[in-house]
């Protein structure tokens, strides 16, 4: 990934799959905002104990840095589900300034309209961005372990196909920073669900100490299902940054013992 800094706001771009002057995309860090304490400093999420005015100021600062008007952003009330919203200009500004008018119970969005910034948030969950440069379609999805095992990434691809006629050969996907298999120690509930969905834990889970400690690989699992849909491997880019290992750069729920801010990923057609 490529690190950028504008107006004291640090954010990342994918290096190859989204290198196209017809879109803007970015993944925020925790640097450049006004929040304090556990939320220092660029906390984008209202669903925290941070001061709402600080979050609002952070969102305005981010919008200025990435040169996208704040009322172009569309944000979701994420619930670890698989509802995918087809976003149009009528949705523009939803959730951008107020949590109360965000898209309800939504974990992914797609659109083919310009000047709409699809934005998802996380703090260990995986943000995934999508782009079809032929049909001129974008998408953004939020995938925690539940969403990942409900195949939210694959469902977003299918929605792009069904709604806009996207060809799998053209779709690009960027799997953003999240907690890595190095740190994502999980319990029996996750192991059982992996077995139910995939029939095996091979490659999806990493075990230590005679299987007494299990680590879930969100990056591999999301890439696996994208490959299953038919997306080309060369069109999938993985950030490879663990949010817990890099909690100085990204908010991490695990690192903060559940008390932390939110970073986010956005994409917009120009």
KEGUVEX-509459 format. One line per 3 residues: their letters; for each residue z, y, x of N, C-alpha, C. Coordinates in pm, whole numbers, always signed. Example, Ala and Ser with C-alpha at 12.3 -4.5 7.8 and 13.67 -1.06 7.14 Angstrom:
! KEGUVEX-509459
AS> +780/-569/+1319/+780/-450/+1230/+780/-330/+1320 ~ +708/-225/+1285/+714/-106/+1367/+787/+3/+1290
END
This chain:
! KEGUVEX-509459
XXX> +0/-120/+84/+0/+0/+0/+0/+125/+88 ~ -46/+234/+30/-56/+360/+103/+48/+457/+47 ~ +133/+510/+133/+236/+604/+91/+180/+746/+93
XXX> +203/+818/-17/+161/+958/-30/+286/+1044/-49 ~ +277/+1171/-14/+385/+1265/-44/+325/+1399/-83 ~ +358/+1444/-204/+313/+1573/-253/+429/+1643/-322
XXX> +453/+1765/-282/+561/+1846/-339/+694/+1771/-335 ~ +721/+1706/-222/+844/+1629/-196/+856/+1500/-277 ~ +755/+1468/-356/+754/+1344/-433/+677/+1238/-354
XXX> +743/+1126/-328/+677/+1016/-257/+631/+911/-357 ~ +507/+867/-343/+455/+761/-430/+353/+680/-353 ~ +328/+559/-403/+236/+467/-338/+108/+452/-419
XXX> +1/+418/-348/-126/+376/-409/-163/+239/-354 ~ -227/+157/-439/-285/+34/-388/-400/+69/-295 ~ -422/-16/-195/-520/+16/-91/-664/-11/-130
XXX> -691/-122/-200/-831/-161/-217/-878/-167/-362 ~ -804/-234/-450/-856/-264/-584/-869/-141/-675 ~ -801/-33/-640/-804/+84/-727/-858/+207/-653
XXX> -931/+181/-547/-989/+289/-467/-1119/+334/-534 ~ -1103/+416/-638/-1216/+457/-721/-1189/+598/-772 ~ -1283/+688/-752/-1259/+828/-789/-1270/+853/-939
XXX> -1288/+747/-1019/-1291/+762/-1164/-1154/+738/-1228 ~ -1055/+706/-1144/-919/+684/-1194/-818/+751/-1102 ~ -700/+770/-1156/-581/+803/-1077/-478/+694/-1102
XXX> -405/+656/-999/-296/+561/-1018/-188/+590/-915 ~ -67/+544/-942/+45/+570/-852/+163/+481/-889 ~ +247/+456/-790/+375/+387/-812/+482/+475/-750
XXX> +579/+517/-830/+678/+612/-782/+782/+543/-694 ~ +850/+624/-614/+967/+581/-539/+1088/+652/-599 ~ +1200/+646/-530/+1320/+715/-580/+1340/+850/-511
XXX> +1237/+903/-446/+1250/+1024/-365/+1184/+1145/-431 ~ +1255/+1258/-428/+1195/+1385/-468/+1247/+1443/-598 ~ +1349/+1381/-657/+1401/+1429/-785/+1534/+1499/-772
XXX> +1600/+1518/-887/+1725/+1594/-891/+1846/+1510/-934 ~ +1823/+1384/-969/+1935/+1300/-1013/+2030/+1270/-898 ~ +2155/+1237/-933/+2257/+1216/-831/+2325/+1081/-848
XXX> +2402/+1044/-749/+2481/+921/-755/+2392/+798/-754 ~ +2421/+705/-843/+2346/+580/-850/+2200/+603/-888 ~ +2169/+721/-941/+2034/+751/-990/+1954/+840/-894
XXX> +2008/+863/-777/+1945/+949/-678/+1809/+893/-635 ~ +1700/+971/-639/+1698/+1106/-692/+1590/+1120/-800 ~ +1480/+1041/-788/+1370/+1054/-885/+1380/+946/-992
XXX> +1489/+948/-1068/+1503/+853/-1179/+1415/+898/-1295 ~ +1323/+809/-1337/+1228/+841/-1444/+1275/+790/-1580 ~ +1381/+706/-1582/+1418/+636/-1704/+1529/+700/-1784
XXX> +1500/+725/-1913/+1604/+772/-2005/+1704/+662/-2041 ~ +1664/+537/-2034/+1752/+428/-2074/+1855/+395/-1970 ~ +1918/+497/-1913/+2021/+483/-1811/+2135/+579/-1845
XXX> +2237/+579/-1761/+2349/+671/-1783/+2329/+804/-1712 ~ +2210/+827/-1662/+2179/+953/-1597/+2173/+1066/-1700 ~ +2188/+1188/-1654/+2176/+1304/-1742/+2031/+1317/-1790
XXX> +2012/+1332/-1919/+1876/+1338/-1974/+1797/+1457/-1920 ~ +1865/+1569/-1894/+1795/+1686/-1841/+1745/+1659/-1699 ~ +1819/+1578/-1623/+1775/+1541/-1489/+1650/+1454/-1496
XXX> +1652/+1358/-1588/+1535/+1271/-1606/+1413/+1354/-1646 ~ +1433/+1446/-1737/+1323/+1531/-1783/+1266/+1613/-1667 ~ +1354/+1671/-1587/+1308/+1747/-1471/+1232/+1658/-1373
XXX> +1282/+1536/-1353/+1214/+1442/-1263/+1073/+1409/-1313 ~ +1060/+1390/-1443/+929/+1360/-1500/+833/+1478/-1483 ~ +884/+1598/-1501/+799/+1716/-1480/+756/+1726/-1333
XXX> +849/+1697/-1243/+815/+1702/-1100/+710/+1598/-1064 ~ +726/+1478/-1119/+628/+1373/-1094/+491/+1414/-1146 ~ +486/+1463/-1268/+359/+1504/-1328/+289/+1611/-1243
XXX> +366/+1705/-1192/+310/+1810/-1106/+255/+1751/-978 ~ +329/+1658/-918/+289/+1599/-789/+161/+1517/-801 ~ +148/+1439/-909/+29/+1354/-924/-84/+1428/-997
XXX> -58/+1552/-1034/-158/+1640/-1097/-211/+1581/-1227 ~ -115/+1537/-1310/-144/+1489/-1445/-49/+1560/-1540 ~ -98/+1633/-1639/-8/+1701/-1732/+90/+1603/-1797
XXX> +213/+1645/-1812/+316/+1556/-1866/+280/+1506/-2005 ~ +209/+1587/-2083/+176/+1543/-2219/+55/+1450/-2223 ~ +3/+1410/-2106/-98/+1305/-2099/-35/+1166/-2084
XXX> +93/+1164/-2046/+162/+1037/-2024/+190/+965/-2156 ~ +186/+833/-2153/+230/+750/-2265/+328/+647/-2210 ~ +446/+639/-2271/+552/+549/-2223/+603/+461/-2337
XXX> +660/+348/-2299/+700/+246/-2397/+851/+228/-2401 ~ +897/+179/-2514/+1031/+120/-2524/+1014/-28/-2490 ~ +1038/-63/-2365/+1009/-197/-2313/+1119/-296/-2353
XXX> +1079/-413/-2402/+1176/-509/-2455/+1156/-650/-2400 ~ +1082/-662/-2291/+1054/-793/-2230/+978/-884/-2326 ~ +889/-824/-2405/+808/-900/-2499/+663/-905/-2454
XXX> +574/-932/-2550/+432/-943/-2517/+344/-858/-2609 ~ +404/-758/-2676/+319/-670/-2756/+241/-577/-2665 ~ +111/-570/-2689/+21/-486/-2610/-40/-382/-2703
XXX> -19/-257/-2674/-68/-147/-2759/-204/-99/-2708 ~ -298/-85/-2802/-426/-22/-2771/-405/+128/-2790 ~ -407/+201/-2680/-370/+342/-2681/-494/+430/-2697
XXX> -482/+530/-2784/-588/+628/-2804/-530/+768/-2782 ~ -616/+866/-2795/-571/+1004/-2772/-459/+1045/-2868 ~ -451/+981/-2984/-344/+1014/-3079/-206/+975/-3026
XXX> -202/+885/-2929/-74/+842/-2872/-30/+930/-2755 ~ -117/+1017/-2708/-89/+1092/-2586/+41/+1172/-2600 ~ +126/+1161/-2500/+255/+1230/-2501/+368/+1146/-2555
XXX> +338/+1029/-2613/+444/+943/-2668/+540/+900/-2557 ~ +667/+928/-2575/+770/+887/-2480/+777/+970/-2354 ~ +687/+1067/-2338/+683/+1143/-2214/+802/+1237/-2198
XXX> +839/+1302/-2308/+949/+1398/-2303/+1075/+1347/-2371 ~ +1057/+1258/-2468/+1171/+1208/-2547/+1162/+1057/-2559 ~ +1272/+989/-2536/+1276/+844/-2550/+1248/+801/-2694
XXX> +1292/+885/-2789/+1286/+849/-2930/+1144/+830/-2983 ~ +1045/+893/-2921/+909/+878/-2974/+820/+793/-2882 ~ +883/+713/-2795/+805/+621/-2713/+750/+509/-2800
XXX> +651/+438/-2750/+591/+327/-2826/+695/+216/-2841 ~ +721/+177/-2965/+829/+83/-2992/+793/-60/-2951 ~ +892/-129/-2893/+881/-272/-2862/+747/-307/-2800
XXX> +713/-235/-2694/+583/-251/-2628/+605/-272/-2479 ~ +534/-371/-2422/+547/-397/-2279/+416/-389/-2203 ~ +308/-359/-2272/+180/-338/-2205/+93/-248/-2291
XXX> +2/-177/-2225/-89/-85/-2293/-227/-95/-2229 ~ -330/-73/-2309/-466/-64/-2257/-537/+53/-2325 ~ -638/+106/-2258/-718/+212/-2318/-852/+224/-2247
XXX> -950/+282/-2318/-1078/+316/-2255/-1105/+465/-2267 ~ -1000/+541/-2301/-1015/+684/-2318/-962/+758/-2196 ~ -1031/+865/-2154/-985/+941/-2037/-864/+1029/-2070
XXX> -800/+1077/-1963/-689/+1172/-1975/-572/+1116/-2052 ~ -548/+986/-2039/-429/+920/-2093/-367/+842/-1978 ~ -246/+878/-1939/-178/+811/-1829/-84/+704/-1884
XXX> -123/+579/-1871/-39/+466/-1913/+69/+447/-1807 ~ +195/+446/-1850/+306/+446/-1754/+412/+345/-1795 ~ +443/+251/-1706/+549/+153/-1730/+656/+168/-1624
XXX> +779/+126/-1657/+893/+144/-1567/+961/+13/-1534 ~ +1038/+15/-1426/+1114/-103/-1388/+1221/-70/-1286 ~ +1303/-170/-1259/+1404/-160/-1154/+1432/-303/-1110
XXX> +1332/-369/-1058/+1323/-509/-1015/+1213/-582/-1090 ~ +1184/-544/-1216/+1072/-603/-1289/+940/-559/-1225 ~ +833/-634/-1255/+703/-609/-1193/+618/-514/-1278
XXX> +575/-401/-1222/+471/-323/-1290/+335/-376/-1247 ~ +246/-397/-1343/+112/-449/-1313/+9/-353/-1371 ~ -84/-310/-1289/-191/-220/-1332/-323/-296/-1336
XXX> -410/-255/-1430/-539/-321/-1450/-650/-215/-1456 ~ -768/-256/-1409/-883/-164/-1414/-1012/-244/-1419 ~ -1096/-211/-1516/-1231/-265/-1525/-1327/-149/-1501
XXX> -1388/-140/-1383/-1476/-27/-1351/-1611/-32/-1422 ~ -1645/-145/-1482/-1773/-157/-1552/-1760/-106/-1696 ~ -1661/-158/-1768/-1636/-112/-1905/-1552/+16/-1909
XXX> -1500/+56/-1792/-1415/+175/-1783/-1291/+161/-1872 ~ -1214/+60/-1843/-1092/+27/-1918/-977/+13/-1819 ~ -859/+61/-1859/-739/+45/-1777/-628/-20/-1858
XXX> -527/-69/-1787/-411/-127/-1852/-289/-116/-1763 ~ -173/-127/-1824/-46/-128/-1751/+49/-221/-1824 ~ +120/-304/-1748/+214/-399/-1808/+345/-402/-1731
XXX> +452/-433/-1805/+586/-449/-1749/+623/-595/-1760 ~ +654/-658/-1645/+679/-802/-1645/+807/-836/-1570 ~ +916/-853/-1646/+1036/-913/-1590/+1019/-1064/-1593
XXX> +1126/-1139/-1572/+1107/-1285/-1572/+1067/-1335/-1710 ~ +1123/-1275/-1814/+1086/-1318/-1949/+940/-1286/-1981 ~ +899/-1163/-1954/+761/-1125/-1979/+664/-1204/-1893
XXX> +702/-1229/-1770/+618/-1309/-1681/+595/-1448/-1738 ~ +703/-1512/-1786/+691/-1647/-1838/+634/-1651/-1980 ~ +628/-1534/-2045/+552/-1525/-2171/+406/-1490/-2145
XXX> +371/-1478/-2016/+235/-1452/-1971/+183/-1315/-2014 ~ +266/-1213/-1999/+225/-1079/-2038/+103/-1033/-1958 ~ +93/-1072/-1832/-22/-1032/-1750/-151/-1092/-1805
XXX> -148/-1221/-1832/-267/-1289/-1887/-300/-1236/-2025 ~ -198/-1209/-2107/-222/-1157/-2242/-286/-1019/-2237 ~ -249/-939/-2137/-311/-807/-2123/-459/-820/-2090
XXX> -491/-914/-2003/-632/-941/-1969/-709/-984/-2094 ~ -651/-1076/-2171/-717/-1123/-2293/-739/-1008/-2391 ~ -641/-917/-2399/-654/-802/-2490/-767/-710/-2446
XXX> -783/-694/-2315/-893/-613/-2263/-1028/-677/-2299 ~ -1033/-810/-2292/-1155/-881/-2330/-1185/-864/-2478 ~ -1083/-889/-2561/-1101/-889/-2706/-1133/-750/-2759
XXX> -1068/-649/-2703/-1081/-513/-2757/-1204/-441/-2704 ~ -1230/-458/-2575/-1335/-378/-2512/-1450/-461/-2453 ~ -1442/-593/-2466/-1548/-678/-2413/-1552/-685/-2262
XXX> -1437/-670/-2198/-1432/-674/-2052/-1471/-812/-1999 ~ -1540/-812/-1887/-1578/-935/-1818/-1473/-965/-1712 ~ -1424/-1089/-1710/-1321/-1128/-1613/-1364/-1102/-1470
XXX> -1492/-1113/-1443/-1543/-1092/-1307/-1524/-948/-1260 ~ -1504/-856/-1356/-1495/-715/-1321/-1351/-662/-1314 ~ -1258/-733/-1375/-1121/-682/-1387/-1047/-690/-1255
XXX> -982/-581/-1220/-897/-574/-1101/-751/-561/-1146 ~ -660/-618/-1067/-518/-613/-1102/-434/-581/-979 ~ -336/-496/-997/-242/-462/-891/-101/-499/-932
XXX> -40/-590/-856/+97/-636/-882/+190/-551/-796 ~ +269/-467/-861/+347/-367/-789/+477/-418/-730 ~ +554/-328/-669/+683/-365/-611/+778/-419/-717
XXX> +855/-519/-679/+958/-576/-767/+1052/-657/-679 ~ +1151/-716/-738/+1237/-804/-660/+1155/-924/-614 ~ +1168/-958/-487/+1088/-1065/-429/+1161/-1198/-432
XXX> +1089/-1304/-397/+1150/-1437/-395/+1259/-1447/-289 ~ +1257/-1353/-195/+1361/-1348/-93/+1499/-1319/-152 ~ +1501/-1249/-267/+1626/-1201/-324/+1652/-1245/-468
XXX> +1549/-1294/-538/+1563/-1316/-682/+1624/-1453/-712 ~ +1753/-1462/-686/+1830/-1583/-717/+1852/-1591/-868 ~ +1810/-1702/-929/+1817/-1717/-1075/+1892/-1844/-1113
XXX> +1928/-1852/-1240/+2005/-1964/-1290/+1921/-2067/-1364 ~ +1992/-2158/-1429/+1929/-2271/-1496/+1833/-2228/-1606 ~ +1864/-2118/-1675/+1779/-2072/-1786/+1637/-2045/-1737
XXX> +1626/-1978/-1623/+1494/-1945/-1570/+1423/-2070/-1518 ~ +1497/-2156/-1448/+1439/-2280/-1397/+1381/-2364/-1511 ~ +1459/-2379/-1618/+1414/-2459/-1733/+1290/-2398/-1798
XXX> +1285/-2265/-1804/+1170/-2199/-1867/+1045/-2214/-1780 ~ +1061/-2206/-1649/+948/-2230/-1559/+894/-2371/-1578 ~ +984/-2469/-1588/+942/-2607/-1611/+871/-2622/-1745
XXX> +921/-2552/-1847/+860/-2563/-1980/+720/-2503/-1981 ~ +703/-2390/-1913/+575/-2319/-1916/+471/-2384/-1825 ~ +513/-2421/-1704/+417/-2468/-1604/+427/-2617/-1573
XXX> +533/-2681/-1619/+548/-2824/-1596/+596/-2861/-1458 ~ +622/-2761/-1375/+668/-2783/-1239/+734/-2655/-1188 ~ +818/-2669/-1086/+873/-2550/-1020/+802/-2524/-887
XXX> +711/-2613/-848/+643/-2600/-719/+574/-2465/-707 ~ +604/-2394/-600/+548/-2262/-567/+605/-2150/-654 ~ +640/-2179/-778/+699/-2076/-865/+844/-2048/-825
XXX> +914/-2151/-778/+1053/-2139/-738/+1067/-2180/-592 ~ +1165/-2121/-525/+1202/-2160/-389/+1348/-2202/-393 ~ +1376/-2320/-339/+1512/-2374/-344/+1574/-2380/-206
XXX> +1705/-2357/-202/+1782/-2371/-80/+1903/-2460/-107 ~ +1956/-2517/-2/+2081/-2595/-11/+2072/-2706/-115 ~ +1970/-2793/-96/+1953/-2907/-187/+1947/-2862/-334
XXX> +1871/-2756/-357/+1845/-2702/-490/+1968/-2640/-557 ~ +2068/-2604/-477/+2184/-2537/-536/+2158/-2387/-555 ~ +2062/-2334/-483/+2024/-2193/-500/+1875/-2187/-528
XXX> +1837/-2121/-639/+1696/-2114/-680/+1649/-1970/-680 ~ +1531/-1947/-626/+1473/-1814/-617/+1337/-1814/-684 ~ +1319/-1723/-778/+1196/-1716/-858/+1098/-1620/-792
XXX> +971/-1661/-783/+866/-1580/-721/+782/-1512/-830 ~ +818/-1390/-863/+746/-1315/-967/+602/-1284/-925 ~ +584/-1255/-797/+450/-1217/-751/+354/-1335/-763
XXX> +396/-1450/-713/+311/-1569/-720/+282/-1606/-865 ~ +385/-1600/-950/+370/-1644/-1088/+274/-1555/-1165 ~ +282/-1425/-1143/+188/-1335/-1211/+46/-1349/-1154
XXX> +35/-1367/-1024/-98/-1389/-965/-157/-1520/-1017 ~ -75/-1624/-1026/-121/-1755/-1073/-183/-1744/-1212 ~ -114/-1674/-1303/-167/-1666/-1439/-291/-1578/-1447
XXX> -300/-1477/-1359/-422/-1395/-1355/-541/-1478/-1305 ~ -517/-1559/-1204/-622/-1649/-1155/-661/-1750/-1263 ~ -561/-1797/-1339/-588/-1890/-1448/-682/-1831/-1552
XXX> -670/-1701/-1577/-758/-1638/-1676/-902/-1632/-1627 ~ -920/-1632/-1495/-1054/-1623/-1439/-1078/-1499/-1354 ~ -974/-1418/-1333/-989/-1302/-1245/-1008/-1351/-1101
XXX> -1096/-1286/-1029/-1124/-1325/-891/-1004/-1292/-801 ~ -978/-1383/-706/-864/-1362/-616/-878/-1233/-537 ~ -1001/-1199/-497/-1021/-1077/-419/-1000/-951/-503
XXX> -989/-966/-635/-965/-852/-722/-819/-839/-763 ~ -732/-914/-695/-588/-906/-720/-520/-856/-593 ~ -443/-750/-606/-372/-692/-492/-222/-696/-520
XXX> -146/-744/-423/+0/-754/-437/+66/-655/-341 ~ +155/-572/-394/+222/-472/-311/+305/-537/-201 ~ +374/-646/-236/+454/-718/-138/+579/-644/-94
XXX> +631/-555/-177/+752/-481/-145/+865/-523/-238 ~ +970/-579/-181/+1086/-622/-260/+1176/-502/-287 ~ +1205/-478/-414/+1284/-362/-451/+1430/-373/-406
XXX> +1483/-496/-399/+1621/-509/-351/+1628/-488/-200 ~ +1532/-544/-128/+1527/-522/+17/+1503/-375/+50 ~ +1426/-308/-36/+1387/-168/-11/+1451/-77/-116
XXX> +1580/-99/-143/+1648/-19/-245/+1669/+126/-201 ~ +1638/+155/-74/+1637/+294/-30/+1512/+366/-78 ~ +1409/+288/-114/+1283/+346/-161/+1261/+329/-311
XXX> +1316/+220/-367/+1295/+188/-509/+1429/+159/-577 ~ +1436/+191/-704/+1555/+153/-780/+1555/+2/-799 ~ +1673/-59/-783/+1688/-203/-796/+1815/-233/-874
XXX> +1798/-301/-986/+1914/-336/-1067/+2008/-429/-991 ~ +1952/-524/-918/+2035/-617/-841/+2113/-542/-732 ~ +2045/-454/-660/+2110/-380/-553/+2218/-286/-607
XXX> +2193/-234/-729/+2288/-140/-788/+2385/-204/-884 ~ +2391/-338/-886/+2480/-409/-979/+2462/-364/-1123 ~ +2337/-340/-1160/+2305/-304/-1298/+2310/-156/-1328
XXX> +2360/-76/-1234/+2374/+68/-1257/+2278/+141/-1165 ~ +2159/+170/-1214/+2057/+231/-1131/+1954/+303/-1217 ~ +1862/+371/-1151/+1756/+441/-1221/+1633/+355/-1241
XXX> +1521/+418/-1271/+1395/+347/-1293/+1284/+417/-1214 ~ +1200/+334/-1151/+1076/+385/-1095/+963/+342/-1189 ~ +842/+387/-1162/+736/+353/-1256/+599/+348/-1191
XXX> +504/+296/-1270/+365/+286/-1226/+276/+344/-1336 ~ +181/+426/-1294/+92/+490/-1388/-54/+477/-1349 ~ -142/+480/-1448/-286/+476/-1424/-357/+555/-1532
XXX> -463/+627/-1494/-535/+713/-1589/-682/+717/-1554 ~ -766/+709/-1657/-910/+732/-1641/-937/+881/-1636 ~ -1026/+922/-1549/-1060/+1063/-1538/-1184/+1095/-1621
END
